Amino acid sequence: MTLPKSHSALVVDGVSYDMSHLNAFGVTVSGKGLEPGTDLHVLVKFSNHVTTERALHGQPHHTFDHHGTKRAFDHHRYAVSLRLPQILKDAFFNGALCFVSKDYGGHENLIMIELENGERWSVVFCFEPLPNGVVLEVLSTHPRTKDDTHASRRPLVFYARTCMFKQHRVPKS
């Protein structure tokens, strides 16, 4: 899958929604690189799933995702997406915890839980290796209803470094 590095504005019912906050950006984590004393470089990219939901059969759609699937704009997801870049930057430097979770298709991704106006939201993502760092691919966001308090959590940087050292997607599936 290839996520875009930039996102154009999305026009929904004559209203233009700026998506530039979802353009790719870099984060550097000091001292966590491949060699002792080097830095870990992270490229953060976003799927349009963070602002849309799958368009149901016969439902109007506003865009297509990176797989060519019809997607419908979601105002609630869009509102949360406005904070995502800062949430992710902070996650690297504040030791945010995340865990591995399986989706309905059995694929594993990482999930970080965020609060938004008293609601629990999942930020679904994975890491892919780069020659000199990793890509954090934000695959989706959605309200979280499942109780996951029992899930084993590790720091976000742990998963990024695992990807960098093993040179494969984390989680692997």
C-alpha positions in Angstrom: 0.0 0.0 0.0 1.3 3.5 -0.8 -0.1 6.3 1.2 0.1 9.8 -0.3 2.6 12.4 0.9 0.1 15.2 0.4 -3.7 15.6 0.5 -5.8 18.0 -1.6 -8.8 19.8 -0.2 -12.0 17.8 -0.3 -15.2 19.4 -1.4 -18.3 18.1 0.2 -21.7 19.6 -0.6 -20.1 22.8 -1.9 -17.9 23.2 1.2 -14.1 22.9 0.9 -12.3 21.1 3.7 -8.5 21.7 3.9 -6.6 18.5 4.2 -3.0 20.0 4.3 -2.7 19.1 8.0 -2.5 15.5 6.8 0.6 16.1 4.6 3.5 13.9 5.4 6.0 15.2 8.0 9.2 14.1 9.7 10.0 13.4 13.4 13.5 12.9 14.7 13.9 11.0 18.0 17.3 11.8 19.4 19.6 8.9 20.4 17.2 6.1 19.2 18.8 5.4 15.8 20.4 2.2 14.4 23.9 3.0 15.7 24.5 4.2 19.3 24.2 8.0 19.6 22.4 8.4 16.3 18.8 9.6 15.7 15.7 7.7 14.6 14.1 9.4 11.6 10.3 8.8 11.2 8.3 9.9 8.2 4.6 10.2 9.2 2.0 9.6 6.4 -1.8 9.5 6.6 -4.5 7.5 4.8 -7.7 9.4 4.0 -9.4 6.9 6.3 -8.7 9.4 9.1 -11.3 11.7 7.6 -13.6 9.3 5.8 -15.6 6.1 6.2 -16.3 3.4 3.7 -19.2 4.4 1.5 -21.9 1.8 1.7 -23.5 0.4 -1.4 -25.6 3.1 -3.0 -24.4 5.8 -0.6 -22.8 8.9 -2.1 -19.0 9.1 -1.9 -16.6 12.0 -1.9 -13.3 10.4 -2.7 -11.4 7.2 -3.2 -8.8 5.7 -0.9 -5.3 4.4 -1.8 -6.9 1.0 -2.8 -9.6 2.6 -5.0 -12.4 2.1 -2.5 -15.2 4.7 -2.4 -15.1 6.8 0.8 -17.6 9.2 2.4 -16.5 12.3 4.3 -17.0 12.1 8.1 -17.2 15.4 10.0 -16.4 13.8 13.3 -13.3 12.0 12.0 -12.2 15.2 10.3 -12.5 17.2 13.6 -10.2 14.6 15.3 -7.8 14.5 12.3 -7.0 18.2 12.9 -5.2 17.2 16.1 -3.5 14.0 14.8 -0.2 15.5 13.6 0.4 17.0 17.1 -0.8 13.9 18.9 1.7 11.8 17.0 4.6 14.2 17.5 3.8 14.3 21.2 3.5 10.5 21.3 7.2 10.0 20.3 8.5 12.4 23.0 6.1 11.6 25.8 6.5 7.8 25.8 3.0 7.1 24.5 1.9 3.5 24.9 0.3 1.5 22.1 -0.6 -2.2 21.5 -1.1 -4.7 18.7 -4.7 -5.3 17.7 -6.3 -7.5 15.0 -8.9 -6.0 12.6 -12.0 -7.9 11.3 -10.0 -9.3 8.5 -7.3 -10.7 10.9 -4.6 -8.2 10.0 -2.6 -6.8 12.8 -2.0 -3.1 13.4 -0.9 -0.9 16.2 -3.5 1.1 18.2 -3.0 4.1 20.4 -6.0 5.4 22.3 -6.7 9.2 22.5 -9.4 11.1 24.2 -11.4 13.6 22.3 -14.1 15.6 24.2 -14.6 12.7 26.6 -14.7 10.1 23.8 -12.1 7.3 23.3 -10.6 7.2 19.8 -8.4 4.6 18.2 -5.5 5.8 16.1 -4.7 2.7 13.9 -1.2 2.6 12.3 1.8 0.5 11.4 5.5 1.0 10.8 7.3 0.3 7.5 11.1 0.3 7.2 13.2 2.9 5.4 16.9 2.7 4.7 17.6 5.3 7.4 14.5 5.1 9.6 10.8 4.2 9.4 7.5 5.3 8.1 4.6 5.6 10.5 1.5 4.9 8.3 -1.7 6.2 10.0 -4.3 3.9 8.6 -7.5 5.0 10.3 -9.1 6.7 13.3 -12.5 5.8 14.7 -14.4 6.0 18.0 -13.3 3.2 20.3 -16.0 1.1 22.0 -14.1 -2.1 22.7 -12.7 -2.5 26.2 -8.9 -3.0 25.8 -7.7 -2.3 29.3 -6.1 -5.8 29.4 -4.0 -5.3 26.3 -0.2 -5.3 26.8 1.2 -1.9 25.9 4.7 -0.8 24.9 6.1 2.6 24.1 5.6 3.8 20.5 9.4 4.2 20.0 9.8 0.4 20.9 7.7 -0.5 17.8 9.5 2.0 15.6 12.9 0.7 16.6 11.8 -2.9 16.1 10.8 -2.1 12.6 14.1 -0.3 11.9 16.2 -3.2 13.3 14.3 -6.1 11.8 13.6 -4.3 8.5 10.0 -5.5 8.1 6.5 -4.1 8.8 5.5 -3.8 12.5 3.3 -5.5 13.3 4.3 -8.1 10.8 1.0 -9.2 9.3 
